């Protein structure tokens, strides 16, 4: 009976901490993706001399940079999980990423 009580207490303490660490890991992954997008856009603009604006999913005006161009041009290894907006100066801002909101002050997911 004591063993069961000890296991119950351990589970009550451990489970919330594991969930917290998992969410923190997902947040870090989202911000790492953002960093990769920023690097890919800078490399793409440097290689092509292209300073148009676009969304990474390729749906905005200007000359679309788009996921396809970044992936097929070997700037990204796979399409991003989130969507991003890229302005002419190369600034990348988040549009959507499941489970997170965009911090307009620090320009990161939170």
Number of C-alpha atoms within 10 A of each C-alpha: 6 7 8 9 10 11 12 12 11 11 12 11 11 11 10 11 12 11 11 10 11 12 13 13 12 13 18 14 13 23 17 14 16 23 14 16 24 18 16 18 24 20 14 20 17 11 9 9 10 16 19 16 22 22 23 26 19 19 14 15 11 14 14 19 24 21 22 17 16 21 15 12 12 12 19 19 11 12 16 18 12 16 19 23 20 23 14 13 11 19 14 24 21 23 14 15 17 9 11 15 13 15 12 10 6 8 14 19 22 15
